[in-house]
Amino acid sequence: MSSEMLEKYRQFFKVDGEDVMDTIDKLPQAAFDDLPVGAILLNDKAKIIKYNRTEGELTNRDPKQVIGASFFLNLAVCGVSEQFQGRFKGALKAMTFDQMFPYVFFHEMPETPMIVRMTKPRVPMASPHVWVLVRRVMPPVPQY
């Protein structure tokens, strides 16, 4: 990926000019829910540990209902691919990991192009965890 494209993707994950990853691990729940990006924290078994309201609005899911669910078996079946799940597995093995890529989600929702950022938490955790951040590439098309 070109450095120009990478910088363009990075802009998707800035809030008030700062990288969302600089604060996400320390945000109170209300601020986490209000982020302009969908945010999901997965443990090493791909179980959902945190899921913000923005992600719930993108996917029409109640964040409280998905905590503890298997991300790839229950929510993102369309992510069972080398491009998505393969990156998740790579992130678990790496000491540091931060990748961005386009992806089209379609499980239980209309096809929705997103920019995905998969990265490690910036705070120490007892076991490997991975943040999955998503941002819609274009506004939703109204349904008539």
Salt bridges, closest charged atoms under 4 A:
GLU7 OE1 - ARG10 NE 3.95
ASP19 OD1 - ARG117 NH1 2.67
ASP34 OD1 - ARG53 NH2 2.08
ASP98 OD2 - ARG117 NH2 2.66
ASP98 OD2 - ARG122 NH2 3.32
GLU108 OE1 - ARG61 NH2 2.89
GLU108 OE2 - HIS107 NE2 3.45
